[in-house]
């Protein structure tokens, strides 16, 4: 951590020098508050991850630019940073009339796209349930984003796996050391948003997820609907993909969302229904006798903008699991409830 903050200090000192050659922006998010959920003590937490980042471009002429981004995530309430240190982003690329290509660590395409249908941005206690083959960010990536053509944009990603051969570890023994790839198709033009995505994460034993959805804005009101299908073979990015270790499953995930904006006031709400099917290798007798189980999640949130950069928020959510075994699939073997109520309040500041 000392090295990280030394790097940040040096970057700040030399920003003036860098700007003589490049357009460099320092940005960030600070977010903290309180969270109370069933089965857990009151704790400090966040809605959006707190972060500090550097991004910039260098004009190469002819409409072409070199681009970079470095982003460190941290927990504001105790000052601890993420591991790896630049977990938020670390990438370098080129942009031009052809679009943009980047290499390094960055947002995962399917998550970046599908989360736009969730008024909570898939963060905080109000977040929709997420399939077990989801990750917000991913490393060892080559990614291409096309220019917008009347609102239509294509994103392509290739995710390099461990690519190990004849290594005696769990990943190779379970044939989970595959490369990954993703494609995202997004149409965003005026009040209408449409999206379609497919993703296979690296080192996932060829697991996959695809999603479809859209939203439409009627003045101050936006309505969204999305569907996501997951085929989970127990692994993602070289680790167990779910709370029941490396169990396998299929998942169907629906979200119906609404968003109302009036001046500084915003109200977001969602109904999320998720069915888990064909669970294998879970170690729980329940799944030997049941073909499926489901969970319904109801969420509502209020956001008040004190300014363009500072927001107060509150979120309330209730997850109704079919029974205790279904709850353990999402929250771990030690969880002993069949429902979860979550309350969250906090403050968010962007700079």
FITIZA-337407 format. One record per atom (N, C-alpha, C, CB): x, y, z; residue in three letters. Coordinates in steps of 0.001 Angstrom, whole numbers, plus 500000, padded with zeros to 6 digits. Glycine has a CB too. Layout:
BEGIN
XYZALA/...
! end
This chain:
BEGIN
500817498803500000UNK/500000500000500000UNK/500857501255500000UNK/499072500001501195UNK/502009501253500725UNK/502865502431500740UNK/503332502776499335UNK/504068502208501657UNK/503653501744498547UNK/504096501979497181UNK/502975502587496354UNK/504583500678496541UNK/501748502101496588UNK/500609502622495822UNK/500409504095496069UNK/499336501867496171UNK/500361504478497351UNK/500080505889497650UNK/501269506776497297UNK/499722506062499134UNK/502492506237497334UNK/503638506994496845UNK/503487507271495360UNK/504946506240497118UNK/503014506247494616UNK/502795506430493182UNK/501734507488492928UNK/502387505109492527UNK/500672507470493738UNK/499620508469493578UNK/500146509867493856UNK/498444508160494500UNK/500969510006494895UNK/501522511316495233UNK/502422511836494126UNK/502296511245496544UNK/503269510946493595UNK/504157511363492518UNK/503365511743491277UNK/505153510255492187UNK/502291510967491016UNK/501460511275489848UNK/500825512647489985UNK/500372510210489661UNK/500403512987491223UNK/499799514296491445UNK/500815515408491250UNK/499199514376492845UNK/502033515214491771UNK/503075516224491642UNK/503412516508490191UNK/504318515789492379UNK/503451515435489391UNK/503898515585488013UNK/502755515710487018UNK/504755514426487636UNK/501511515903487517UNK/500378516039486612UNK/500584517202485658UNK/499086516226487397UNK/501123518303486182UNK/501365519458485311UNK/502291519125484167UNK/501941520603486106UNK/503342518346484433UNK/504271517944483380UNK/503602517013482389UNK/505499517272483980UNK/502803516057482924UNK/502139515098482047UNK/501162515796481122UNK/501417514035482866UNK/500463516823481636UNK/499453517498480839UNK/500047518230479661UNK/498682518455481687UNK/501353518504479731UNK/501984519151478589UNK/502036518208477398UNK/503392519625478951UNK/501950516902477666UNK/502018515907476603UNK/500691515192476394UNK/503096514899476911UNK/499914515049477460UNK/498679514282477390UNK/497572515018478127UNK/498876512873477975UNK/496344514612477850UNK/495193515094478600UNK/494930514103479722UNK/493932515267477681UNK/495262514456480971UNK/495172513547482107UNK/494082514026483061UNK/496533513445482839UNK/493210513120483474UNK/492137513424484406UNK/492279512572485659UNK/490765513197483751UNK/492216513202486826UNK/492129512485488097UNK/490666512491488508UNK/493046513137489208UNK/490108511330488808UNK/488695511223489134UNK/488514510256490297UNK/487878510762487906UNK/487315510210490832UNK/487081509266491916UNK/485650509265492410UNK/487992509567493052UNK/485385508320493287UNK/484114508187493980UNK/484416507903495444UNK/483229507058493347UNK/483727508622496343UNK/483798508350497772UNK/482394508007498229UNK/484385509569498574UNK/482242506853498859UNK/480909506368499227UNK/481008505595500536UNK/480302505473498100UNK/480146505932501480UNK/480108505173502724UNK/478764505367503403UNK/481255505597503662UNK/478440504456504301UNK/477182504512505029UNK/477040503280505893UNK/475994504637504068UNK/475783502925506203UNK/475516501788507081UNK/474613500772506388UNK/474874502261508396UNK/474863499491506679UNK/474085498387506126UNK/473674497451507261UNK/474897497619505038UNK/472402497062507260UNK/471922496040508205UNK/471100495026507419UNK/471067496681509372UNK/471526493749507475UNK/470814492670506812UNK/470489491568507818UNK/471643492110505637UNK/469459490805507514UNK/469095489663508342UNK/470297488722508491UNK/467883488912507731UNK/470590488350509715UNK/471684487423509971UNK/473040488064510066UNK/471719486407508926UNK/473105489407509983UNK/474391490112510044UNK/474289491291510997UNK/474827490592508639UNK/475405491665511598UNK/475455492841512454UNK/475431494114511614UNK/476706492807513340UNK/475081495221512249UNK/475195496522511597UNK/476647496760511218UNK/474671497658512517UNK/476883497200509990UNK/478244497434509539UNK/478291498621508586UNK/478808496181508863UNK/479472499185508446UNK/479657500224507460UNK/479862499565506099UNK/480854501143507831UNK/479333500206505061UNK/479447499659503719UNK/479279500760502698UNK/478416498554503488UNK/478998500375501472UNK/478922501350500388UNK/477917500897499349UNK/480298501560499744UNK/477452501827498555UNK/476610501541497393UNK/477515501405496171UNK/475530502665497176UNK/478207502469495779UNK/479232502377494732UNK/480591502171495382UNK/479241503654493837UNK/481447501364494768UNK/482803501188495284UNK/483540502523495311UNK/483578500166494432UNK/484154502851496445UNK/485021504025496501UNK/486268503765495671UNK/485399504372497965UNK/486795504807495045UNK/487919504624494125UNK/488623505937493858UNK/487445504012492811UNK/489857505854493383UNK/490566506984492814UNK/491222506494491530UNK/491622507577493818UNK/491144507299490475UNK/491641506834489186UNK/492297507928488373UNK/490526506237488399UNK/493068507484487403UNK/493737508364486451UNK/493406507853485052UNK/495298508410486697UNK/492959508722484200UNK/492728508346482816UNK/493166509498481921UNK/491234507981482572UNK/493586509151480722UNK/494064510203479848UNK/494223509757478419UNK/495353510725480345UNK/494484510718477575UNK/494688510477476157UNK/495862511312475668UNK/493410510803475351UNK/496475510847474616UNK/497484511623473900UNK/497073511685472438UNK/498915511000474061UNK/496993512879471896UNK/496597513075470507UNK/497748512658469589UNK/496191514556470249UNK/497487511660468751UNK/498513511157467827UNK/498364511746466427UNK/498449509636467751UNK/497308512556466235UNK/497072513144464924UNK/496171512266464069UNK/498388513382464212UNK/495511512882463105UNK/494665512131462185UNK/493446511509462828UNK/495458511071461542UNK/493019512011463990UNK/491870511451464685UNK/492191510280465586UNK/490863511033463702UNK/493483509953465747UNK/493905508815466568UNK/494456509306467906UNK/494968507969465825UNK/494234508501468956UNK/494713508844470286UNK/495214507597470998UNK/493605509523471104UNK/496227507784471844UNK/496619506753472800UNK/495815506979474074UNK/498168506784473086UNK/495354505914474707UNK/494527506030475909UNK/495098505175477030UNK/493073505619475612UNK/494825505588478278UNK/495206504752479419UNK/494232504987480562UNK/496663505051479872UNK/494197504033481494UNK/493389504162482705UNK/494020503346483817UNK/491930503708482456UNK/494133503932485001UNK/494566503253486214UNK/493563503594487306UNK/496027503668486623UNK/493068502575488014UNK/492044502839489024UNK/492241501927490223UNK/490634502651488437UNK/492312502537491393UNK/492462501823492657UNK/491147501872493421UNK/493611502426493505UNK/490633500733493855UNK/489439500664494691UNK/489870500627496165UNK/488570499408494326UNK/489007501131497058UNK/489322501122498483UNK/488049501126499307UNK/490198502323498852UNK/488172500703500576UNK/487086500780501549UNK/487261502069502334UNK/487071499530502500UNK/486319502993502178UNK/486486504319502763UNK/486496504280504288UNK/485384505237502284UNK/485748503327504883UNK/485583503326506334UNK/486839502874507073UNK/484429502436506714UNK/487755502171506414UNK/488993501799507096UNK/490245502120506283UNK/488970500330507420UNK/490053502654505073UNK/491187503103504266UNK/491949502004503574UNK/492116503854505107UNK/491478500756503659UNK/492206499657503039UNK/491931499617501535UNK/491819498317503693UNK/492979499369500769UNK/492852499296499325UNK/492563497896498844UNK/494094499803498675UNK/492266497780497559UNK/491947496491496962UNK/493211495679496711UNK/491176496685495658UNK/493021494410496475UNK/494113493503496149UNK/493674492649494962UNK/494506492611497381UNK/494261492792493764UNK/495449493600493467UNK/495184495093493589UNK/495952493290492073UNK/496275495882493699UNK/496143497290494030UNK/495386498084492968UNK/497501497889494232UNK/495587497796491693UNK/494884498516490635UNK/493749497651490098UNK/495856498912489494UNK/492975497103491045UNK/491909496168490700UNK/490811496820489869UNK/491314495578491957UNK/490588498118490066UNK/489523498796489341UNK/489757498859487849UNK/489354500171489867UNK/490983499150487444UNK/491322499208486018UNK/492822499402485878UNK/490546500354485296UNK/493381498822484853UNK/494777499064484469UNK/494902498647483014UNK/495801498270485395UNK/494759499614482117UNK/494760499272480703UNK/495353500389479855UNK/493351498960480240UNK/495772500015478663UNK/496397500907477696UNK/495810500582476330UNK/497962500761477699UNK/495589501605475502UNK/494973501309474220UNK/495097502424473216UNK/493550500991474414UNK/494376502253472109UNK/494326503211471013UNK/492876503442470622UNK/495152502715469798UNK/492553504683470232UNK/491216504988469734UNK/491344505802468453UNK/490380505758470801UNK/490289505729467648UNK/490298506449466383UNK/488983506267465667UNK/491449505981465499UNK/488942506574464374UNK/487701506399463615UNK/487186504964463627UNK/487910506840462192UNK/488057504006463841UNK/487679502588463862UNK/486987502195465165UNK/488910501716463655UNK/487082503045466218UNK/486572502710467534UNK/487686502760468557UNK/485917501334467526UNK/487691501815469477UNK/488685501806470540UNK/489108500381470852UNK/488140502490471798UNK/490412500168471050UNK/490933498870471462UNK/491791499082472701UNK/491753498189470313UNK/491600498190473696UNK/492324498310474962UNK/492875496944475381UNK/491401498886476068UNK/493969496985476160UNK/494607495771476658UNK/494883495944478147UNK/495924495461475876UNK/494577494900478942UNK/494847494949480374UNK/493675494487481191UNK/495224496334480785UNK/493323495267482217UNK/492197494954483101UNK/491130496028482941UNK/492659494852484590UNK/489854495605482861UNK/488772496558482625UNK/487429495896482939UNK/488801497075481158UNK/486332496618482675UNK/484992496081482920UNK/484727494848482056UNK/483927497154482646UNK/483986493881482628UNK/483554492720481864UNK/482339493120481039UNK/483229491511482800UNK/482290492727479785UNK/481331493271478824UNK/479892492971479199UNK/481613492727477451UNK/479566491725479523UNK/478174491365479810UNK/477650492106481041UNK/478048489850480019UNK/478469492176482087UNK/478058492874483297UNK/477888494365483039UNK/479072492645484413UNK/478834494972482345UNK/478773496399482039UNK/477485496753481306UNK/479981496816481203UNK/477049495879480413UNK/475845496129479626UNK/474570495850480424UNK/475863495278478366UNK/474459494664481018UNK/473202494230481628UNK/472855495033482876UNK/473276492758481976UNK/473849495542483583UNK/473582496278484817UNK/472839497589484554UNK/474887496561485545UNK/472783498031483311UNK/472058499262482984UNK/470548499106483178UNK/472353499675481546UNK/470070497874483286UNK/468650497633483514UNK/468285497638484998UNK/468250496315482897UNK/469280497723485870UNK/469068497716487309UNK/469195499147487835UNK/470081496766488018UNK/468154499727488449UNK/468256501099488959UNK/469284501267490064UNK/466926501549489462UNK/469788500158490617UNK/470823500209491648UNK/472205499911491077UNK/470502499225492764UNK/472293499755489753UNK/473564499488489074UNK/474221498206489574UNK/474515500660489265UNK/473402497267490060UNK/473874495988490605UNK/474852496183491759UNK/474534495163489509UNK/474566497201492591UNK/475386497480493772UNK/474472497827494940UNK/476394498639493497UNK/474956497600496160UNK/474178497894497343UNK/473160496804497642UNK/473485499217497185UNK/472400496969498744UNK/471460495921499147UNK/470306495802498158UNK/470919496204500551UNK/470026496855497369UNK/468947496804496401UNK/469297496123495103UNK/468491498158496114UNK/470561495789494903UNK/471014495183493656UNK/470228493931493297UNK/472479494850493751UNK/469995493732492009UNK/469394492485491565UNK/470297491313491915UNK/469122492521490057UNK/469726490120492032UNK/470518488917492214UNK/471391488726490980UNK/469612487674492460UNK/472619488308491188UNK/473546488126490071UNK/473840486647489870UNK/474854488906490313UNK/473851486220488620UNK/474208484847488305UNK/475626484536488741UNK/474051484586486819UNK/475914483256488931UNK/477203482850489479UNK/478347482923488477UNK/477102481462490007UNK/478059483217487210UNK/479120483412486223UNK/479300484899485901UNK/478808482623484937UNK/479090485730486897UNK/479215487168486702UNK/480445487698487424UNK/477956487891487193UNK/481099488690486841UNK/482158489438487498UNK/482130490852486953UNK/483554488774487280UNK/482425491824487790UNK/482377493219487339UNK/483553493569486450UNK/482345494155488530UNK/484737493078486817UNK/485945493416486066UNK/486765492156485842UNK/486783494491486810UNK/487602492193484821UNK/488379491006484468UNK/489721491428483878UNK/487600490112483468UNK/490777490647484152UNK/492116490958483683UNK/492523490094482500UNK/493107490789484803UNK/493704490375481970UNK/494248489667480811UNK/493303489747479619UNK/494522488205481163UNK/492865490975479317UNK/491812491212478335UNK/492330491971477130UNK/490667491971478966UNK/491859491602475969UNK/491934492435474765UNK/490494492764474397UNK/492702491703473566UNK/490157494062474341UNK/488762494470474128UNK/488661495510473021UNK/488158495026475429UNK/487651495332472186UNK/487358496285471110UNK/485945496822471279UNK/487526495621469715UNK/485796498152471165UNK/484496498808471175UNK/484354499621469901UNK/484326499707472432UNK/483290499364469156UNK/483088500057467892UNK/482604501479468140UNK/482088499296467013UNK/482737502360467144UNK/482088503666467259UNK/480576503494467209UNK/482564504623466135UNK/479853504493467699UNK/478392504451467682UNK/477881504785466288UNK/477801505428468722UNK/477017503937465762UNK/476395504154464461UNK/474896504302464690UNK/476712502978463464UNK/474444505550464765UNK/473031505857465051UNK/472556505167466327UNK/472141505433463871UNK/473441505090467336UNK/473092504494468615UNK/473482503043468765UNK/471654504620468831UNK/473893502380467680UNK/474263500963467747UNK/475772500821467955UNK/473824500221466456UNK/476165499967468902UNK/477566499783469230UNK/477843498297469499UNK/477957500649470455UNK/479013497831469077UNK/479443496452469292UNK/480678496441470199UNK/479747495748467936UNK/480713495519471161UNK/481880495315472015UNK/482306493861471918UNK/481577495707473490UNK/483620493641471755UNK/484190492303471659UNK/485330492176472658UNK/484682492008470216UNK/485388491047473354UNK/486456490842474318UNK/487034489441474235UNK/485954491107475712UNK/488356489347474422UNK/489024488051474505UNK/489750487996475842UNK/490018487830473303UNK/489430486974476675UNK/489943486874478034UNK/490930485705478118UNK/488780486692479053UNK/492188486004478316UNK/493213484966478373UNK/493147484224479690UNK/494604485567478175UNK/493127482879479629UNK/493107482060480831UNK/494505481711481291UNK/492316480799480595UNK/494587480752482214UNK/495894480359482736UNK/496726479625481693UNK/495724479484483964UNK/496044478915480785UNK/496737478217479703UNK/497853477306480207UNK/497306479221478731UNK/497599476642481316UNK/498596475721481867UNK/498409474330481271UNK/498496475664483410UNK/499498473592481192UNK/499454472227480675UNK/500160471295481653UNK/500106472143479267UNK/499478470183481953UNK/500064469121482784UNK/500466469647484168UNK/501292468512482078UNK/499653470519484727UNK/499896471041486064UNK/498935470340487026UNK/499715472603486110UNK/499445469862488145UNK/498635469094489083UNK/497945470047490068UNK/499510468055489842UNK/496903470753489596UNK/496113471578490499UNK/494637471419490143UNK/496550473072490421UNK/493758472013490940UNK/492319471823490752UNK/491841472332489411UNK/491555472511491850UNK/492414473426488938UNK/491957474019487687UNK/492185473070486517UNK/492672475347487435UNK/493377472530486403UNK/493673471656485270UNK/493043470284485440UNK/495174471514485093UNK/492943469792486684UNK/492307468492486898UNK/490842468524486498UNK/492439468066488358UNK/490206469676486662UNK/488793469813486310UNK/488606470435484925UNK/488074470658487356UNK/489675470478484152UNK/489638471008482783UNK/488985472393482728UNK/488883470042481863UNK/489326473224483724UNK/488702474545483822UNK/489570475648483235UNK/488394474863485263UNK/490737475292482651UNK/491685476331482220UNK/491461476755480763UNK/493119475831482394UNK/490247477199480453UNK/489929477673479106UNK/490131479182478990UNK/488487477306478739UNK/490360479673477777UNK/490284481103477508UNK/488810481511477460UNK/491015481466476170UNK/488553482802477536UNK/487181483293477505UNK/486990484337476428UNK/486794483864478850UNK/485737484668476160UNK/485435485709475187UNK/484037486252475470UNK/485540485164473727UNK/483733487403474907UNK/482423488012475116UNK/482077488891473932UNK/482394488830476424UNK/480782489051473700UNK/480280489976472699UNK/479088490709473286UNK/479895489239471384UNK/479048492011473070UNK/477932492820473530UNK/477383493656472387UNK/478358493718474694UNK/476071493621472211UNK/475388494416471202UNK/474444495366471927UNK/474616493510470177UNK/474635496668471738UNK/473844497663472440UNK/473309498708471474UNK/474671498329473533UNK/472016498982471598UNK/471392500061470840UNK/470842501065471831UNK/470267499528469893UNK/471389502268471834UNK/471015503300472798UNK/470782504591472034UNK/472113503485473901UNK/469518504876471737UNK/469197506014470886UNK/467939506705471417UNK/469000505565469411UNK/468154507854472083UNK/467022508570472651UNK/466433507830473827UNK/465961508798471603UNK/465106507638473860UNK/464493506989475029UNK/464633505470475038UNK/463037507343475092UNK/465074504878473932UNK/465082503419473801UNK/466479502835473995UNK/464541503013472436UNK/466570501800474836UNK/467789501020475022UNK/467478499565474767UNK/468377501218476442UNK/468270498902473902UNK/468169497469473668UNK/469555496863473818UNK/467570497163472261UNK/469641495658474367UNK/470944495026474550UNK/470848493514474415UNK/471524495394475909UNK/471951492920473958UNK/472104491469473870UNK/473570491155474106UNK/471613490910472480UNK/473855490148474945UNK/475236489847475319UNK/475456488346475442UNK/475596490538476634UNK/476692487947475211UNK/477114486568475457UNK/478511486619476068UNK/477095485707474132UNK/478746485802477099UNK/480046485824477764UNK/480442484430478226UNK/480025486786478954UNK/481721484112478052UNK/482316482915478645UNK/483575483370479373UNK/482637481805477552UNK/483579483301480703UNK/484721483758481472UNK/485891482785481323UNK/484340483920482950UNK/487090483288481513UNK/488284482442481455UNK/488316481489482641UNK/489563483303481428UNK/488978480346482450UNK/489157479327483487UNK/487829478984484166UNK/490173479808484534UNK/486809478708483338UNK/485461478461483842UNK/484904477111483402UNK/484535479561483386UNK/485765476238482868UNK/485297474955482353UNK/484225475160481285UNK/484749474085483496UNK/484422476223480486UNK/483515476559479373UNK/482096476864479837UNK/483480475421478372UNK/481942477421481033UNK/480634477931481455UNK/480281479149480607UNK/480634478295482978UNK/478996479520480597UNK/478618480669479776UNK/477375481347480332UNK/478380480237478326UNK/477136482575479849UNK/475956483341480215UNK/475557484205479030UNK/476216484208481480UNK/474248484338478797UNK/473780485275477782UNK/472603486060478338UNK/473382484535476477UNK/472364487232477779UNK/471305488090478303UNK/470677488909477186UNK/471851489016479395UNK/469405489254477401UNK/468637490121476509UNK/467855491103477371UNK/467678489289475580UNK/467626492307476861UNK/466825493235477635UNK/466685494574476956UNK/467416493418478990UNK/465942495439477615UNK/465753496771477083UNK/465040497658478080UNK/464983496718475785UNK/465029498942477789UNK/464311499902478618UNK/463786501022477740UNK/465219500463479740UNK/462775501732478256UNK/462215502856477514UNK/461869503955478516UNK/460953502423476682UNK/462200505181478147UNK/461938506325479018UNK/460732507112478521UNK/463171507238479098UNK/459773507331479430UNK/458607508165479159UNK/458738509418480034UNK/457251507388479446UNK/459341510468479505UNK/459538511662480315UNK/460388511346481529UNK/458196512249480746UNK/459854511543482755UNK/460649511286483964UNK/460687509818484380UNK/460109512100485102UNK/459957508952483680UNK/459845507546484076UNK/460574506642483078UNK/458360507133484184UNK/461343505691483602UNK/462007504692482760UNK/461606503298483240UNK/463564504869482794UNK/461202502448482303UNK/460821501065482606UNK/461798500128481904UNK/459346500770482161UNK/462281499115482613UNK/463223498163482033UNK/462806496720482270UNK/464603498393482597UNK/463193495855481354UNK/462929494424481476UNK/464120493665480911UNK/461608494023480741UNK/464617492662481650UNK/465764491899481181UNK/465702490443481591UNK/467029492509481693UNK/466373489593480810UNK/466474488152481098UNK/467919487721480908UNK/465518487312480177UNK/468397486902481840UNK/469764486383481787UNK/469736484881482043UNK/470680487104482823UNK/470465484128481213UNK/470550482660481357UNK/471994482274481628UNK/470016481926480076UNK/472201481467482654UNK/473546481056483057UNK/473682479543483035UNK/473876481590484452UNK/474766479058482460UNK/475163477651482529UNK/476470477623483309UNK/475321476995481081UNK/476404477197484565UNK/477552477248485471UNK/478097475841485687UNK/477160477894486826UNK/479343475615485277UNK/479983474312485454UNK/480912474290486666UNK/480763473940484201UNK/480716475275487562UNK/481388475223488856UNK/482627476065489008UNK/481740473864489142UNK/483106476670487911UNK/484357477419487959UNK/484200478765487251UNK/485500476605487319UNK/484976479745487707UNK/485155480974486945UNK/486480481612487357UNK/483963481958487171UNK/487267481975486386UNK/488565482606486607UNK/489431481812487587UNK/488372484024487122UNK/489342480475487459UNK/490218479599488228UNK/489801479338489654UNK/491552480158488241UNK/488589479778490045UNK/488115479560491403UNK/486688479026491366UNK/488191480864492229UNK/486234478489492520UNK/484844478043492614UNK/483920479216492319UNK/484541477445494019UNK/482863478971491568UNK/482031480063491068UNK/480865480416491977UNK/481509479712489722UNK/480636479636493055UNK/479446479880493855UNK/479698479527495313UNK/478262479083493312UNK/478696479788496152UNK/478815479601497597UNK/478854478137498003UNK/477674480282498296UNK/478499477232497089UNK/478554475792497379UNK/479761475187496689UNK/477252475075496924UNK/480877475895496784UNK/482142475459496201UNK/481991475328494689UNK/482602474116496822UNK/482314474174494123UNK/482304474035492661UNK/481075473280492179UNK/483567473320492186UNK/479913473530492780UNK/478697472878492316UNK/478292473426490954UNK/477559473066493331UNK/477550472635490207UNK/477097473037488873UNK/475605473359488919UNK/477387471919487827UNK/475156474224488015UNK/473738474590487995UNK/473401475336486714UNK/473379475450489220UNK/472097475475486488UNK/471569476373485460UNK/470716477415486166UNK/470735475593484370UNK/470731478640485656UNK/470017479729486319UNK/469276480584485293UNK/470995480599487135UNK/468024480916485624UNK/467220481856484851UNK/466961483069485729UNK/465876481204484363UNK/467242484250485202UNK/467208485458486008UNK/466432486548485266UNK/468641485933486342UNK/465315487002485857UNK/464491488056485273UNK/464519489293486163UNK/463041487569485072UNK/464507490478485534UNK/464368491721486291UNK/463382492640485585UNK/465739492423486464UNK/462453493188486370UNK/461540494237485921UNK/461836495449486795UNK/460010493788486019UNK/462179496579486178UNK/462631497726486948UNK/461906498997486533UNK/464126497906486791UNK/461873499953487455UNK/461304501260487190UNK/462145502340487839UNK/459865501332487686UNK/462170503509487223UNK/462990504608487701UNK/462232505918487456UNK/464387504618486995UNK/462122506744488498UNK/461432508027488368UNK/462368509143488817UNK/460113508043489199UNK/462562510157487948UNK/463463511268488229UNK/462690512578488177UNK/464641511289487230UNK/462783513380489248UNK/462151514699489287UNK/463076515652490024UNK/460749514639489973UNK/463748516528489276UNK/464694517443489897UNK/465784516680490625UNK/463978518382490857UNK/466024517012491902UNK/467076516304492647UNK/466635514952493189UNK/467548517157493787UNK/465360514593492991UNK/464814513363493567UNK/464811512234492526UNK/463380513606494099UNK/465234511057492964UNK/465127509864492115UNK/464651508698492956UNK/466486509529491438UNK/463675507975492432UNK/463187506757493085UNK/463389505585492123UNK/461674506895493499UNK/464041504546492589UNK/464256503347491787UNK/463638502138492466UNK/465751503116491547UNK/463085501228491680UNK/462490500015492241UNK/462669498868491255UNK/460985500229492567UNK/462731497658491781UNK/462870496485490908UNK/462229495258491538UNK/464351496207490609UNK/461758494387490667UNK/461294493053491038UNK/462188492069490292UNK/459756492836490690UNK/462870491230491045UNK/463843490300490484UNK/463434488869490850UNK/465283490620491001UNK/463328488000489845UNK/462970486597490075UNK/464058485723489460UNK/461559486257489465UNK/464569484789490261UNK/465661483937489805UNK/465371482489490159UNK/466999484384490420UNK/465487481613489174UNK/465284480175489375UNK/466607479445489164UNK/464190479621488409UNK/466931478553490098UNK/468127477714490018UNK/467677476293489724UNK/468973477779491342UNK/468285475668488702UNK/467877474329488273UNK/469084473410488148UNK/467125474395486938UNK/468818472112488218UNK/469822471083487907UNK/471111471277488701UNK/470135471091486415UNK/470991471501490010UNK/472169471669490854UNK/472836470318491077UNK/471790472320492206UNK/474149470259490830UNK/474908469016490973UNK/476161469256491812UNK/475291468446489588UNK/476571468248492557UNK/477803468291493364UNK/477739469367494444UNK/479015468539492464UNK/476552469586495009UNK/476411470642496013UNK/476772470171497423UNK/474993471169496005UNK/476676468870497674UNK/476891468374499025UNK/475683468533499928UNK/478051469070499632UNK/474567469043499384UNK/473329469201500162UNK/472299468191499670UNK/472771470659500047UNK/471722467441500601UNK/470751466401500223UNK/469522466991499540UNK/470320465608501457UNK/469211468236499844UNK/468039468882499254UNK/468050468767497739UNK/467977470349499663UNK/469177469018497126UNK/469243469078495668UNK/469199467693495032UNK/470505469800495235UNK/469328466643495831UNK/469157465292495294UNK/467684464975495040UNK/469756464260496255UNK/466790465736495718UNK/465356465446495639UNK/464538466581495030UNK/464829465140497010UNK/465181467674494674UNK/464479468820494108UNK/465138469235492799UNK/464461470000495105UNK/464320469420491778UNK/464852469811490469UNK/465223471287490412UNK/463841469499489382UNK/464566472115491236UNK/464813473544491142UNK/464381474249492421UNK/464082474134489935UNK/464791475497492549UNK/464368476370493635UNK/464454477801493145UNK/465235476158494913UNK/463679478692493758UNK/463715480066493254UNK/463772481071494394UNK/462497480345492374UNK/464038482326494013UNK/464092483437494947UNK/463476484648494271UNK/465554483726495406UNK/462711485402495045UNK/462132486663494570UNK/462717487783495415UNK/460557486650494652UNK/463149488851494756UNK/463735489982495471UNK/462996491256495089UNK/465250490113495162UNK/462592492002496124UNK/461866493254495946UNK/462746494379496495UNK/460460493216496666UNK/463001495399495684UNK/463916496469496084UNK/463331497827495762UNK/465271496307495397UNK/463576498786496653UNK/463194500170496398UNK/464286501071496978UNK/461786500502497021UNK/464552502184496313UNK/465583503093496774UNK/465217504538496493UNK/466903502758496125UNK/465704505431497335UNK/465496506869497162UNK/466860507549497142UNK/464590507458498299UNK/467057508437496159UNK/468326509121495969UNK/468058510625495869UNK/469066508592494696UNK/468734511411496700UNK/468543512865496700UNK/469870513551496403UNK/467968513353498063UNK/469920514299495307UNK/471143514978494881UNK/471286516318495594UNK/471146515184493355UNK/472228516403496511UNK/472532517677497154UNK/473197518638496173UNK/473433517460498374UNK/473911518071495192UNK/474566518828494137UNK/474772517878492965UNK/475927519453494624UNK/475474518318491940UNK/475756517447490801UNK/476685516301491188UNK/476371518251489663UNK/477396516459492296UNK/478402515453492653UNK/478125514718493954UNK/479733516100492747UNK/477192515205494776UNK/476967514610496092UNK/475517514155496227UNK/477321515612497209UNK/475331512897496640UNK/474008512289496723UNK/473823511567498045UNK/473789511325495564UNK/472672511790498683UNK/472247510988499820UNK/471338509877499314UNK/471524511861500890UNK/471421508690499906UNK/470603507585499408UNK/470151506670500533UNK/471371506784498371UNK/469056505975500262UNK/468562504927501138UNK/467998503793500297UNK/467495505475502108UNK/468232502560500713UNK/467750501394499971UNK/467112500397500943UNK/468913500721499177UNK/466045499760500483UNK/465361498718501248UNK/465083497555500313UNK/464037499251501893UNK/465432496345500735UNK/465242495168499876UNK/464840493968500717UNK/466528494854499075UNK/464027493105500103UNK/463651491839500744UNK/463803490706499741UNK/462192491894501291UNK/464575489681500112UNK/464765488493499282UNK/464004487335499907UNK/466277488146499128UNK/463095486739499140UNK/462250485639499618UNK/462707484350498944UNK/460732485916499327UNK/463525483570499662UNK/464019482305499136UNK/462957481226499315UNK/465337481895499835UNK/462910480286498379UNK/461908479217498454UNK/462037478443499756UNK/462046478262497260UNK/463282478200500174UNK/463533477586501470UNK/464994477803501839UNK/463181476071501453UNK/465393477229502948UNK/466726477453503495UNK/467828476955502563UNK/466849476774504839UNK/467613475844501897UNK/468638475287501007UNK/468895476202499814UNK/468218473898500515UNK/467836476806499283UNK/468015477749498182UNK/468800478963498666UNK/466647478182497601UNK/468513479420499884UNK/469244480547500453UNK/470729480223500590UNK/468659480928501814UNK/471048478997500948UNK/472450478617501110UNK/473181478601499776UNK/472553477252501774UNK/472464478343498687UNK/473092478388497375UNK/473643479785497104UNK/472089477980496279UNK/472920480814497550UNK/473332482190497279UNK/474182482798498390UNK/472120483044497061UNK/473985482354499637UNK/474625483049500755UNK/475550482170501588UNK/473577483628501643UNK/475709480894501217UNK/476661480045501915UNK/476019479024502825UNK/477584480880502705UNK/476762477961503115UNK/476226476822503868UNK/475801477182505287UNK/477250475725503924UNK/476390478208505880UNK/476083478539507272UNK/474823479385507422UNK/477248479266507890UNK/474237479836506306UNK/473066480701506394UNK/471843479863506772UNK/472829481449505052UNK/471057480325507763UNK/469967479522508306UNK/468607480200508183UNK/470240479207509749UNK/468456481143507279UNK/467186481836507083UNK/466650481511505688UNK/467354483376507268UNK/465333481724505501UNK/464775481566504166UNK/464308482905503591UNK/463616480577504196UNK/464740483998504222UNK/464464485334503724UNK/465472486319504276UNK/463046485763504085UNK/465736487376503528UNK/466707488384503943UNK/466113489768503718UNK/468045488225503169UNK/466095490575504770UNK/465737491978504654UNK/467008492808504794UNK/464676492384505725UNK/467211493753503871UNK/468388494590503910UNK/468008496069503890UNK/469305494260502744UNK/468660496867504737UNK/468466498312504787UNK/469823498977504656UNK/467752498749506103UNK/469904500035503854UNK/471168500721503631UNK/470930502215503490UNK/471878500168502385UNK/471751503014504184UNK/471734504460504017UNK/473175504927503842UNK/471048505172505236UNK/473361506032503107UNK/474721506488502919UNK/474800507770502119UNK/475523505428502249UNK/476031508169501846UNK/476322509372501078UNK/477376509042500026UNK/476803510527502006UNK/477182509606498833UNK/478062509330497705UNK/478547510655497135UNK/477336508483496615UNK/479846510743496879UNK/480435511957496300UNK/481360511579495150UNK/481210512769497376UNK/481200512246494016UNK/482046512010492835UNK/482921513234492598UNK/481179511699491567UNK/484144512994492171UNK/485035514117491843UNK/485834513786490586UNK/485996514435493031UNK/
! end
